[in-house]
Amino acid sequence: MEVTEEINSEGILIVGTILIFSLMVLLIVFFVLYQRRLYRQQEAMRLAEQQYQKELLRAADQTREKEQQRIAQELHDGVGAMLSTTRMYVQQVQRLAGKEKANEFAERADKLLGETLTGVRRIAQDMKPVILETMGLKEALLNLAEKVTETGQVTVTSELEALPTLPAEDSLRMYRMVQEMLSNALKYAQAKELTLSARTEGDQTVLTFTDDGIGFDPNQVKGPDGQGGMGLRTLESRASPLEVTININSAPGKGTTLTLQFPTPKPTPA
């Protein structure tokens, strides 16, 4: 009788142990599955936030470009037209006036209006580059490099044969980014030679901008939030919708190399 009770007790103990072990396994499995589900939810939220930020940047960029184009059109059609008309009146006064002093002032006014008109047209062109629409990104960048060289401050060498054709919206963003890089180099680099080149690396295109200027410590231009200065932030805001990776290699006295790496667009079927 006692033997039977011992066997029953052992059986109950074994069954209880198995049940407890099974329960522990179930709890562990449940915990692991819960953690995985929680991770997937957090990852989905992170990706959604990234996508939201990209769309936000894209919308802000589109708004900025539309406003620039509107202002450019207004400068060309409104202010430019009024300046041209005013200049015609001044030239007419110059022809009709008999006094030498009147002619002198008319000539000065005509010259000033001419310079102002040229400046307005240049601003309108910079804000809405027509060549980008008619000739594409490569020719627009070559033209931009030529204009910078004509200033006499620096010489820009361009090697852009490997630059692919981009959609119109992406081309405009890339053009603005190169504009920003050239502008920063002219303002701060004290460079004499600038090089703009493109090459392909697998399915990626790398656009490289190099100057022989004074260089800088990239860490010094970052704020407390780890972000760059205004120029770098502008580049980053334009780069985000394009999936462009920005790399900066610079040091005081060593010049600067800045690369923009982005996926090469696949050719559109004919």
C-alpha positions in Angstrom: 0.0 0.0 0.0 2.8 2.3 1.0 4.7 1.4 -2.3 1.6 2.3 -4.3 1.3 5.7 -2.5 5.0 6.4 -3.1 4.6 5.6 -6.8 1.5 7.9 -7.0 3.4 10.6 -5.2 6.4 10.3 -7.6 4.0 10.3 -10.6 2.3 13.4 -9.3 5.7 15.1 -8.8 6.8 14.2 -12.3 3.6 15.4 -13.8 3.7 18.5 -11.8 7.3 19.1 -12.8 6.4 18.6 -16.5 3.5 21.0 -16.2 5.6 23.6 -14.5 8.4 23.2 -17.1 5.8 23.4 -19.9 4.3 26.5 -18.4 7.8 28.1 -18.1 8.5 27.2 -21.8 5.1 28.7 -22.8 5.9 31.8 -20.8 9.3 32.1 -22.5 7.8 31.5 -25.9 5.1 34.1 -25.2 7.7 36.6 -24.0 9.9 36.1 -27.1 6.9 36.4 -29.4 5.7 39.5 -27.6 9.2 41.1 -27.8 9.4 40.3 -31.5 5.9 41.8 -32.1 6.9 44.8 -30.0 10.1 45.2 -32.0 8.2 44.9 -35.3 5.8 47.6 -34.2 8.6 49.9 -33.1 10.4 49.3 -36.4 7.3 50.0 -38.3 6.8 53.2 -36.4 10.4 54.2 -37.0 10.1 53.6 -40.7 6.8 55.5 -40.8 8.5 58.4 -39.0 11.4 58.3 -41.5 9.0 58.3 -44.4 7.0 61.1 -42.8 10.1 63.2 -42.4 11.1 62.5 -46.0 7.7 63.6 -47.3 7.8 66.6 -45.0 11.2 67.6 -46.5 10.0 66.9 -50.0 6.9 69.1 -49.5 9.0 71.9 -48.0 11.4 71.7 -50.8 8.7 71.8 -53.4 7.1 74.8 -51.7 10.4 76.6 -51.6 11.1 75.8 -55.3 7.6 77.0 -56.3 8.0 80.2 -54.4 11.4 80.8 -56.0 10.0 80.2 -59.4 7.1 82.5 -58.7 9.5 85.3 -57.5 11.7 84.6 -60.5 8.7 85.0 -62.9 7.7 88.2 -61.1 11.2 89.6 -61.3 11.3 88.8 -65.0 7.8 89.9 -66.0 7.1 92.6 -63.5 10.3 94.3 -62.2 12.3 93.6 -65.3 9.7 95.0 -67.6 9.3 98.1 -65.5 13.0 98.7 -65.4 13.2 98.2 -69.2 10.5 100.7 -69.7 12.1 103.2 -67.4 15.4 102.8 -69.2 13.7 103.6 -72.5 12.3 106.8 -71.0 15.7 107.8 -69.7 17.2 107.1 -73.1 14.5 109.2 -74.7 15.2 112.1 -72.3 18.9 111.8 -73.1 18.2 112.2 -76.8 15.8 115.1 -76.3 17.6 117.0 -73.6 19.8 119.9 -74.9 21.7 120.7 -71.8 25.1 119.1 -71.1 24.3 118.5 -67.4 21.0 116.8 -68.3 22.8 114.5 -70.7 25.3 113.6 -68.0 22.6 112.7 -65.4 20.7 110.8 -68.1 23.8 108.8 -69.0 24.4 107.9 -65.3 20.7 106.9 -64.8 20.8 104.8 -68.0 24.0 103.1 -66.8 22.5 102.4 -63.3 19.3 101.1 -64.8 21.2 98.8 -67.1 23.2 97.4 -64.3 20.1 96.9 -62.2 18.3 95.2 -65.1 21.2 92.9 -65.6 21.2 92.1 -61.9 17.5 91.3 -61.8 17.8 89.0 -64.8 20.7 87.2 -63.2 18.7 86.7 -60.0 15.8 85.4 -62.0 18.0 83.1 -63.9 19.6 81.7 -60.7 16.2 81.1 -59.2 14.7 79.4 -62.2 17.6 78.0 -64.4 16.0 77.7 -67.9 19.0 75.7 -69.2 18.1 73.0 -66.7 14.7 72.6 -68.3 16.0 72.8 -71.9 19.4 71.1 -71.8 19.3 68.9 -68.7 21.4 68.6 -65.5 24.8 68.0 -67.0 24.7 71.0 -69.3 23.3 73.2 -66.5 26.1 72.2 -64.2 28.7 72.9 -66.9 27.1 76.3 -67.5 27.1 77.0 -63.8 30.8 76.0 -63.5 31.6 78.3 -66.4 29.8 81.2 -64.8 31.7 80.8 -61.6 35.0 80.6 -63.5 34.1 83.9 -65.3 34.0 85.7 -61.9 37.8 85.4 -61.8 37.8 84.2 -58.2 38.4 80.5 -58.9 38.7 78.1 -61.7 36.2 75.3 -61.9 37.1 72.1 -63.7 34.2 69.8 -64.6 34.2 66.1 -65.5 30.6 65.1 -65.7 30.4 62.5 -68.5 29.3 59.8 -66.0 26.4 61.9 -64.7 23.1 60.1 -65.4 19.9 61.7 -66.6 17.6 62.4 -63.6 13.9 63.2 -63.4 13.2 66.9 -63.6 12.4 67.3 -59.9 15.6 65.4 -58.8 17.7 67.3 -61.3 16.5 70.6 -59.8 17.4 69.4 -56.3 20.8 68.2 -57.4 21.5 71.5 -59.2 20.6 73.4 -56.0 22.9 71.3 -54.0 25.8 72.0 -56.4 24.9 75.7 -56.3 25.1 75.5 -52.5 28.5 73.8 -52.6 29.9 76.3 -55.0 28.5 79.2 -52.9 30.0 77.9 -49.7 33.4 77.4 -51.4 33.4 81.0 -52.7 32.4 82.4 -49.3 34.6 80.4 -47.0 37.2 78.2 -48.7 39.5 80.8 -50.1 40.2 78.3 -52.9 41.8 78.9 -56.3 40.8 75.5 -57.9 37.5 73.7 -57.7 36.8 70.3 -59.3 33.3 68.8 -60.0 33.4 65.2 -61.2 31.0 62.3 -61.5 31.7 58.6 -61.6 29.8 55.3 -61.2 30.4 52.6 -58.6 28.2 49.6 -59.2 24.6 50.8 -59.1 25.6 54.1 -57.4 26.6 57.4 -58.9 29.2 59.5 -57.0 29.4 63.3 -57.5 32.6 64.7 -56.0 33.3 68.3 -55.3 36.9 69.2 -54.4 38.6 72.5 -53.5 42.1 73.5 -52.6 41.0 76.0 -50.0 41.8 76.4 -46.3 39.7 73.4 -45.2 38.0 73.0 -41.9 37.2 70.6 -39.1 33.8 69.1 -39.9 33.1 68.5 -36.2 33.5 72.2 -35.5 30.6 73.2 -37.8 28.2 70.8 -36.0 25.8 72.2 -33.4 24.8 70.6 -30.1 22.2 68.5 -31.9 25.0 66.9 -34.0 23.7 68.6 -37.1 25.8 70.7 -39.4 25.8 74.5 -40.0 23.2 76.2 -42.2 24.9 75.3 -45.5 25.2 71.7 -44.5 21.7 71.6 -43.3 20.5 73.0 -46.6 22.4 70.2 -48.4 20.9 67.6 -46.1 17.4 68.8 -46.5 17.7 68.7 -50.3 19.5 65.3 -50.2 17.0 63.4 -48.1 14.2 63.0 -50.7 16.8 61.8 -53.2 18.4 59.1 -51.0 21.7 61.0 -51.3 24.5 60.1 -48.9 26.7 63.1 -48.1 30.3 62.6 -47.0 32.7 65.4 -46.1 36.5 64.9 -45.9 38.3 68.1 -44.8 40.9 69.4 -42.3 42.4 72.8 -41.7 44.9 73.6 -44.4 44.0 70.4 -46.4 41.2 71.6 -48.6 37.8 69.9 -48.8 36.3 67.0 -50.6 32.5 66.6 -50.5 30.8 63.6 -52.1 27.2 63.0 -53.0 26.4 59.3 -53.5 23.0 58.3 -54.9 21.4 55.3 -56.7 21.9 55.5 -60.4 18.5 55.7 -62.1 17.7 52.8 -64.4 17.3 53.7 -68.1 13.8 54.2 -69.2 12.7 51.6 -71.8 12.5 53.1 -75.3 
